Structure formats: C-alpha cells, structure tokens
C-alpha cells in the first residue's frame, strides 16, 4: 500500500510541487510546516545572525 504522503500531489494543491529530493515547494519557495521544530530552528537562526538587526 502506498502511503498518502508519498503520492504525487496530482494537482490537488495548486501551486505546490514535490521535488525529487523530497522538498515540498509552494510557488517555487520551500515549504516548512508550522508544527514541528524545524520552522522554529530556522527562524531562531535567522534572527540570531548579526546582519538581521535593524540599523539605527
């Protein structure tokens, strides 16, 4: 039996594509689910960088 998450999107979700490397993209951008720790880790790292601060 094929697992639902491994099936092609079959046009059910306009603008989404599942890449060969397993990345889910929405209109060309990588999609990261809201739940789970990955989204939090990405945002934390982005805000930790010194160039992310507003000058002045």
The first five atom37 places (N, CA, C, CB, O) and aatype in JSON, in Angstrom:
{
  "aatype": [20, 20, 20, 20, 20, 20, 20, 20, 20, 20, 20, 20, 20, 20, 20, 20, 20, 20, 20, 20, 20, 20, 20, 20, 20, 20, 20, 20, 20, 20, 20, 20, 20, 20, 20, 20, 20, 20, 20, 20, 20, 20, 20, 20, 20, 20, 20, 20, 20, 20, 20, 20, 20, 20, 20, 20],
  "atom_mask": [
    [1, 1, 1, 1, 1],
    [1, 1, 1, 1, 1],
    [1, 1, 1, 1, 1],
    [1, 1, 1, 1, 1],
    [1, 1, 1, 1, 1],
    [1, 1, 1, 1, 1],
    [1, 1, 1, 1, 1],
    [1, 1, 1, 1, 1],
    [1, 1, 1, 1, 1],
    [1, 1, 1, 1, 1],
    [1, 1, 1, 1, 1],
    [1, 1, 1, 1, 1],
    [1, 1, 1, 1, 1],
    [1, 1, 1, 1, 1],
    [1, 1, 1, 1, 1],
    [1, 1, 1, 1, 1],
    [1, 1, 1, 1, 1],
    [1, 1, 1, 1, 1],
    [1, 1, 1, 1, 1],
    [1, 1, 1, 1, 1],
    [1, 1, 1, 1, 1],
    [1, 1, 1, 1, 1],
    [1, 1, 1, 1, 1],
    [1, 1, 1, 1, 1],
    [1, 1, 1, 1, 1],
    [1, 1, 1, 1, 1],
    [1, 1, 1, 1, 1],
    [1, 1, 1, 1, 1],
    [1, 1, 1, 1, 1],
    [1, 1, 1, 1, 1],
    [1, 1, 1, 1, 1],
    [1, 1, 1, 1, 1],
    [1, 1, 1, 1, 1],
    [1, 1, 1, 1, 1],
    [1, 1, 1, 1, 1],
    [1, 1, 1, 1, 1],
    [1, 1, 1, 1, 1],
    [1, 1, 1, 1, 1],
    [1, 1, 1, 1, 1],
    [1, 1, 1, 1, 1],
    [1, 1, 1, 1, 1],
    [1, 1, 1, 1, 1],
    [1, 1, 1, 1, 1],
    [1, 1, 1, 1, 1],
    [1, 1, 1, 1, 1],
    [1, 1, 1, 1, 1],
    [1, 1, 1, 1, 1],
    [1, 1, 1, 1, 1],
    [1, 1, 1, 1, 1],
    [1, 1, 1, 1, 1],
    [1, 1, 1, 1, 1],
    [1, 1, 1, 1, 1],
    [1, 1, 1, 1, 1],
    [1, 1, 1, 1, 1],
    [1, 1, 1, 1, 1],
    [1, 1, 1, 1, 1]
  ],
  "atom_positions": [
    [[0.85, -1.19, 0.0], [0.0, 0.0, 0.0], [0.88, 1.23, 0.0], [-0.96, 0.01, 1.22], [1.88, 1.31, 0.72]],
    [[0.51, 2.18, -0.81], [1.28, 3.42, -0.92], [0.83, 4.4, 0.16], [1.11, 4.04, -2.34], [-0.37, 4.6, 0.37]],
    [[1.78, 4.99, 0.83], [1.48, 5.95, 1.89], [1.03, 7.26, 1.25], [2.72, 6.17, 2.81], [1.62, 7.71, 0.26]],
    [[0.01, 7.88, 1.81], [-0.56, 9.12, 1.26], [0.49, 10.2, 1.06], [-1.65, 9.63, 2.18], [0.48, 10.87, 0.03]],
    [[1.39, 10.39, 2.02], [2.38, 11.47, 1.92], [3.4, 11.23, 0.81], [3.1, 11.64, 3.23], [4.1, 12.16, 0.43]],
    [[3.5, 10.02, 0.3], [4.47, 9.73, -0.75], [3.85, 9.78, -2.14], [5.09, 8.37, -0.51], [4.58, 9.63, -3.13]],
    [[2.57, 9.98, -2.26], [1.91, 10.07, -3.56], [2.18, 11.44, -4.17], [0.39, 9.83, -3.43], [2.36, 12.42, -3.45]],
    [[2.22, 11.51, -5.47], [2.34, 12.82, -6.11], [1.15, 13.7, -5.74], [2.44, 12.68, -7.66], [0.07, 13.19, -5.41]],
    [[1.33, 14.98, -5.79], [0.27, 15.89, -5.38], [-0.9, 15.88, -6.36], [0.81, 17.29, -5.23], [-2.0, 16.32, -6.0]],
    [[-0.7, 15.41, -7.55], [-1.76, 15.19, -8.54], [-2.63, 16.42, -8.75], [-2.62, 14.04, -8.11], [-3.83, 16.28, -9.01]],
    [[-2.06, 17.62, -8.65], [-2.8, 18.84, -8.92], [-3.85, 19.2, -7.89], [-3.44, 18.73, -10.21], [-4.65, 20.12, -8.11]],
    [[-3.88, 18.51, -6.77], [-4.89, 18.79, -5.75], [-4.61, 20.09, -5.02], [-4.96, 17.65, -4.74], [-5.52, 20.72, -4.49]],
    [[-3.36, 20.49, -4.99], [-2.96, 21.68, -4.27], [-2.27, 22.62, -5.24], [-2.02, 21.34, -3.07], [-1.08, 22.48, -5.52]],
    [[-3.01, 23.56, -5.76], [-2.49, 24.48, -6.75], [-1.29, 25.24, -6.22], [-3.58, 25.45, -7.19], [-1.34, 25.81, -5.12]],
    [[-0.21, 25.26, -6.98], [0.99, 25.98, -6.59], [2.0, 25.16, -5.83], [0.61, 27.14, -5.78], [3.13, 25.62, -5.64]],
    [[1.66, 23.95, -5.4], [2.58, 23.08, -4.68], [3.23, 22.1, -5.63], [1.86, 22.34, -3.55], [2.62, 21.65, -6.59]],
    [[4.49, 21.76, -5.34], [5.16, 20.7, -6.09], [6.06, 19.93, -5.13], [5.99, 21.28, -7.28], [6.64, 20.51, -4.21]],
    [[6.17, 18.64, -5.36], [7.04, 17.79, -4.56], [8.25, 17.45, -5.42], [6.3, 16.49, -4.08], [8.13, 16.8, -6.45]],
    [[9.42, 17.91, -4.99], [10.65, 17.75, -5.76], [11.24, 16.35, -5.57], [11.68, 18.81, -5.36], [10.87, 15.64, -4.63]],
    [[12.14, 15.98, -6.46], [12.78, 14.66, -6.4], [13.58, 14.48, -5.11], [13.7, 14.45, -7.62], [13.72, 13.36, -4.62]],
    [[14.11, 15.58, -4.56], [14.9, 15.5, -3.33], [14.03, 15.49, -2.07], [15.88, 16.66, -3.26], [14.56, 15.49, -0.96]],
    [[12.71, 15.48, -2.24], [11.81, 15.39, -1.11], [11.31, 16.73, -0.59], [12.47, 14.67, -0.02], [10.5, 16.77, 0.34]],
    [[11.8, 17.84, -1.15], [11.35, 19.15, -0.7], [9.96, 19.46, -1.26], [12.34, 20.24, -1.12], [9.67, 19.19, -2.42]],
    [[9.13, 20.0, -0.41], [7.82, 20.46, -0.84], [7.94, 21.95, -1.11], [6.71, 20.15, 0.23], [8.4, 22.71, -0.25]],
    [[7.54, 22.37, -2.29], [7.63, 23.79, -2.65], [6.24, 24.34, -2.93], [8.54, 23.98, -3.88], [5.36, 23.64, -3.43]],
    [[6.07, 25.6, -2.59], [4.84, 26.32, -2.91], [5.23, 27.53, -3.73], [4.04, 26.73, -1.62], [5.86, 28.46, -3.24]],
    [[4.84, 27.49, -5.0], [5.16, 28.56, -5.95], [6.65, 28.87, -5.95], [4.37, 29.82, -5.62], [7.05, 30.04, -5.97]],
    [[7.47, 27.82, -5.93], [8.92, 27.95, -6.04], [9.67, 28.11, -4.73], [9.23, 29.09, -6.89], [10.89, 28.02, -4.72]],
    [[8.97, 28.34, -3.65], [9.62, 28.52, -2.35], [9.49, 27.24, -1.53], [9.02, 29.71, -1.58], [8.48, 26.54, -1.61]],
    [[10.53, 26.94, -0.75], [10.49, 25.75, 0.1], [9.43, 25.94, 1.18], [11.89, 25.47, 0.73], [9.39, 26.97, 1.85]],
    [[8.58, 24.93, 1.34], [7.52, 24.96, 2.35], [8.0, 24.24, 3.6], [6.22, 24.3, 1.8], [8.47, 23.11, 3.54]],
    [[7.89, 24.92, 4.75], [8.23, 24.33, 6.04], [6.96, 24.35, 6.88], [9.42, 25.12, 6.75], [6.37, 25.41, 7.09]],
    [[6.55, 23.2, 7.35], [5.31, 23.09, 8.13], [5.38, 23.91, 9.4], [5.03, 21.62, 8.47], [6.46, 24.1, 9.98]],
    [[4.23, 24.4, 9.83], [4.16, 25.21, 11.04], [4.48, 24.38, 12.28], [2.76, 25.84, 11.18], [5.24, 24.82, 13.14]],
    [[3.91, 23.18, 12.36], [4.18, 22.34, 13.52], [5.51, 21.63, 13.35], [3.04, 21.33, 13.73], [5.95, 21.36, 12.23]],
    [[6.14, 21.32, 14.45], [7.47, 20.71, 14.4], [8.52, 21.76, 14.73], [7.75, 20.08, 13.02], [8.25, 22.96, 14.69]],
    [[9.69, 21.3, 15.04], [10.75, 22.2, 15.48], [11.55, 22.86, 14.38], [11.66, 21.48, 16.34], [12.26, 23.84, 14.65]],
    [[11.46, 22.37, 13.16], [12.3, 22.91, 12.08], [12.01, 24.38, 11.82], [12.09, 22.11, 10.81], [12.94, 25.17, 11.68]],
    [[10.75, 24.76, 11.74], [10.4, 26.16, 11.47], [10.96, 27.06, 12.57], [8.85, 26.32, 11.38], [11.51, 28.12, 12.28]],
    [[10.82, 26.65, 13.82], [11.35, 27.42, 14.95], [12.87, 27.54, 14.85], [10.97, 26.76, 16.29], [13.41, 28.63, 15.06]],
    [[13.56, 26.45, 14.53], [15.02, 26.47, 14.4], [15.47, 27.43, 13.3], [15.54, 25.06, 14.12], [16.44, 28.16, 13.48]],
    [[14.78, 27.42, 12.18], [15.14, 28.31, 11.06], [14.97, 29.77, 11.46], [14.28, 27.99, 9.82], [15.86, 30.58, 11.23]],
    [[13.84, 30.1, 12.07], [13.6, 31.49, 12.47], [14.56, 31.94, 13.57], [12.17, 31.66, 12.94], [15.02, 33.08, 13.55]],
    [[14.85, 31.08, 14.52], [15.81, 31.42, 15.57], [17.18, 31.71, 14.99], [15.9, 30.28, 16.6], [17.81, 32.7, 15.35]],
    [[17.64, 30.86, 14.1], [18.94, 31.06, 13.47], [18.97, 32.34, 12.64], [19.31, 29.87, 12.59], [19.97, 33.07, 12.67]],
    [[17.91, 32.62, 11.92], [17.86, 33.83, 11.09], [17.9, 35.09, 11.95], [16.59, 33.83, 10.23], [18.55, 36.07, 11.57]],
    [[17.23, 35.09, 13.09], [17.22, 36.26, 13.95], [18.48, 36.38, 14.8], [16.01, 36.23, 14.85], [18.76, 37.45, 15.34]],
    [[19.22, 35.32, 14.92], [20.45, 35.32, 15.7], [21.61, 35.96, 14.91], [20.82, 33.89, 16.11], [22.57, 36.45, 15.51]],
    [[21.51, 35.96, 13.6], [22.59, 36.48, 12.75], [22.74, 37.99, 12.96], [22.31, 36.16, 11.26], [21.74, 38.7, 13.06]],
    [[23.99, 38.49, 13.02], [24.21, 39.92, 13.26], [23.65, 40.81, 12.16], [25.68, 40.19, 13.41], [23.27, 41.95, 12.44]],
    [[23.58, 40.34, 10.95], [23.08, 41.17, 9.85], [21.56, 41.23, 9.8], [23.59, 40.65, 8.53], [20.99, 41.89, 8.93]],
    [[20.88, 40.56, 10.73], [19.42, 40.61, 10.74], [18.88, 41.78, 11.57], [18.86, 39.31, 11.27], [17.68, 42.06, 11.54]],
    [[19.76, 42.46, 12.31], [19.34, 43.58, 13.15], [19.08, 44.82, 12.3], [20.4, 43.88, 14.23], [19.7, 45.01, 11.26]],
    [[18.16, 45.64, 12.77], [17.85, 46.88, 12.06], [18.86, 47.95, 12.45], [16.4, 47.35, 12.37], [19.06, 48.19, 13.65]],
    [[19.51, 48.61, 11.48], [20.47, 49.67, 11.81], [19.75, 50.92, 12.34], [21.31, 50.03, 10.57], [18.65, 51.25, 11.91]],
    [[20.4, 51.58, 13.28], [19.88, 52.86, 13.76], [18.88, 52.68, 14.77], [19.32, 53.64, 12.69], [18.34, 53.66, 15.28]]
  ]
}
